[in-house]
């Protein structure tokens, strides 16, 4: 017969368990969540897959090559936009990277070196926070005006729409097996993908190579599907 009450045998404190035990428990929890997702119509499945493979998928995509890395500049000093009357030629008049942002850029550069990511080119907006991100992360860059911050909504503004179309045409012209980095702003990445990246977040897209190139002045080019995205560990 089974005892009427649970055993009173004491369990070791979680802090005393070896790392392998914690890893096994996490894996079992993810498996249980995946099973629950299947029984609930699969609505949990994407979150479970992301928890299991987001980091691996990101670097695997870059290892395959021919990705375009849409990188939002790293963390800035507090504020939004730029001070009134700022000058693109004078970094002192702009909202710039914070100490955290400079460290984030270096961390991204170290991660790309660690994973031996092959890069063909790094292009950036003319804003100093983007140039500094590119310089600290990759040590090289080319300023390219289509990546400059979109002041107006590209859905309604002709100049913003033209900038976005220029970026689309560039992406679709790529035939290199290496990866290309575009360092820019949240609004530009949103115009291309519909996604809203955090500062220092990277989104990967791939050229679609349509039969007809994007028009110079719209309609607005179709948005890219993000194949992977990655943030730095907190």
Secondary structure as the mmCIF struct_conf table of DSSP 4:
data_model
#
loop_
_struct_conf.conf_type_id
_struct_conf.id
_struct_conf.beg_label_comp_id
_struct_conf.beg_label_asym_id
_struct_conf.beg_label_seq_id
_struct_conf.end_label_comp_id
_struct_conf.end_label_asym_id
_struct_conf.end_label_seq_id
BEND BEND1 UNK A 4 UNK A 5
HELX_LH_PP_P HELX_LH_PP_P1 UNK A 9 UNK A 13
HELX_RH_3T_P HELX_RH_3T_P1 UNK A 14 UNK A 16
BEND BEND2 UNK A 17 UNK A 17
HELX_RH_AL_P HELX_RH_AL_P1 UNK A 19 UNK A 39
TURN_TY1_P TURN_TY1_P1 UNK A 40 UNK A 44
HELX_RH_AL_P HELX_RH_AL_P2 UNK A 45 UNK A 64
STRN STRN1 UNK A 67 UNK A 72
STRN STRN2 UNK A 76 UNK A 76
BEND BEND3 UNK A 77 UNK A 81
TURN_TY1_P TURN_TY1_P2 UNK A 84 UNK A 85
STRN STRN3 UNK A 87 UNK A 87
TURN_TY1_P TURN_TY1_P3 UNK A 88 UNK A 89
STRN STRN4 UNK A 90 UNK A 90
HELX_RH_3T_P HELX_RH_3T_P2 UNK A 91 UNK A 93
BEND BEND4 UNK A 94 UNK A 94
STRN STRN5 UNK A 97 UNK A 97
HELX_RH_AL_P HELX_RH_AL_P3 UNK A 99 UNK A 114
TURN_TY1_P TURN_TY1_P4 UNK A 115 UNK A 116
STRN STRN6 UNK A 119 UNK A 124
BEND BEND5 UNK A 126 UNK A 127
HELX_RH_AL_P HELX_RH_AL_P4 UNK A 128 UNK A 138
BEND BEND6 UNK A 139 UNK A 139
STRN STRN7 UNK A 142 UNK A 143
HELX_RH_3T_P HELX_RH_3T_P3 UNK A 145 UNK A 147
BEND BEND7 UNK A 148 UNK A 148
BEND BEND8 UNK A 152 UNK A 152
TURN_TY1_P TURN_TY1_P5 UNK A 154 UNK A 156
HELX_RH_AL_P HELX_RH_AL_P5 UNK A 158 UNK A 173
BEND BEND9 UNK A 177 UNK A 178
STRN STRN8 UNK A 179 UNK A 184
HELX_RH_AL_P HELX_RH_AL_P6 UNK A 186 UNK A 193
BEND BEND10 UNK A 194 UNK A 194
HELX_LH_PP_P HELX_LH_PP_P2 UNK A 197 UNK A 198
TURN_TY1_P TURN_TY1_P6 UNK A 199 UNK A 200
STRN STRN9 UNK A 202 UNK A 206
BEND BEND11 UNK A 211 UNK A 212
HELX_LH_PP_P HELX_LH_PP_P3 UNK A 213 UNK A 215
TURN_TY1_P TURN_TY1_P7 UNK A 216 UNK A 217
BEND BEND12 UNK A 219 UNK A 219
HELX_LH_PP_P HELX_LH_PP_P4 UNK A 220 UNK A 226
STRN STRN10 UNK A 228 UNK A 230
#
